[in-house]
Amino acid sequence: MVECIPLIMFACVCAVLMIGYPVAFSLAGTALMFAAIGTLTGYFDSSFLTALPSRLFGIVGNQTLLAVPLFVFMGVMLEKSRVAENLLESMARLFGQMRGGLGLSVTVVGMLLAASTGIVGATVVTMGLLSLPTMMRRGYSAQLATGTICATGSLGQIIPPSIALVLLGDVLSTAYQQAQLNMGVFSPKTVSVGDLFVGALIPGLLLVLAYSLYVMITAWLKPDSAPALTDEEIRQFDENNQSSLLMTLLPPIMLIVVVLGSILTGIATPTEAAGVGALGAIVLAAIRRQVHRDILYEVVTCTSKITCMVFLILIGASVFSLVFRGFGGEELIQSLFESLPGGVFTAVLLVMVVMFLLGFILDFIEITFVIVPMVGPVLLAMGVDPVWLGIMIAVNLQTSFLTPPFGFALFYLRGVAPKEVATADIYKGVVPFIAIQLMMLMALAIWPQLATWLPAQIYGS
């Protein structure tokens, strides 16, 4: 019975979350309640809690996590400065005369926004407001239009600079150190946010390519579902947007190159690059004359809310993981994984399935802060590559964003979609893209080099 206490604690947290209590308070409150009961009954050593102050100060003073508010500020500022609107109009002028061209434009713009903002919700909402009405007016099927927007919007989960990868990098770094401690191995090697950024490039670009191919094949097989724009509609785009394609694309691409390039070449850490990105976003907004008091207030307020939410959840998750370890949860998971037939493969498969199912009800932040610290040290101690594991988790959680009926990207789009777009159309539209992402997961499982080759070439590790 005592050995089952960590599992009971985890089940209680899930139940409290399902009731609707805030995530951070649910994690910390449940953990402290179990710690109090365990101390009174003699099943828990309260000295474990003496490590809590140092953990909390470590979270607040973590230089890596400082990249979170900076990347959020960068993304929100770009969202408010109408970068997406101008990009979409320019891409429509470029690809509009081919079947599926508008869908291809949405995919390319979604990729650029993902690399600019790193925020899934902001990208899906922005693309839903700007492109969905246009696609519906141009005769696109509701399923293809909504599926494309949801899928490309979720690219912010995997394409750097992704906030999800920043958080995963910090958590996996701690898990890697814990795994080394458990094995009695002390090595200077660790996993960084930069490693995950580099490792995510090939899988992210492959997903963009697969989305584009699906849109074009669908347009070829079903011309009525993705018609080309007429000459009159192209002229209308030209009249509405007088700036050249180069001048529209160049500023955001330069910002992406500066931010990611400085990380990949080792010139700057992810945190320093995030600061450059935030400043660059302000400059782009100023060039578009979109910097004034109201916009700055909205950007700072939104950034503060998201940052406070992330750090509060991280603090709650730290309390939970500490109590979970105090009850012997890590040893329980290790014994469970070691007893599974198939060894490492079965253990990773089980973790991926559990994360996928939890993605129906939890956000990626909660899953990253709760599940990864629980299973990460055990998997890494079993020899799993940390970069590969991080990319697998990121792609898995990206898939959960699209899965009906609780995928967060579906809710984001449903909130801004026109009334004539049925919820069933949104659900049906994402199914092919879910299949694409599951195939991406299978490809990563079969060929781990998709995630590990580029970091090894750049960092020589």
Secondary structure as UniProt FT lines:
FT   HELIX           2..4
FT   HELIX           5..19
FT   HELIX           23..41
FT   HELIX           46..51
FT   HELIX           52..60
FT   TURN            63..66
FT   HELIX           67..80
FT   TURN            81..82
FT   HELIX           83..95
FT   TURN            96..97
FT   TURN            99..100
FT   HELIX           101..117
FT   HELIX           120..130
FT   HELIX           132..137
FT   TURN            138..139
FT   HELIX           142..153
FT   HELIX           154..157
FT   HELIX           163..183
FT   HELIX           193..221
FT   HELIX           223..225
FT   HELIX           231..240
FT   HELIX           245..264
FT   TURN            265..266
FT   HELIX           270..287
FT   TURN            288..289
FT   HELIX           293..326
FT   TURN            327..328
FT   HELIX           329..339
FT   TURN            341..343
FT   HELIX           344..358
FT   TURN            359..361
FT   HELIX           364..381
FT   TURN            382..383
FT   HELIX           386..402
FT   TURN            404..406
FT   HELIX           408..416
FT   TURN            419..420
FT   HELIX           423..446
FT   HELIX           449..459
//
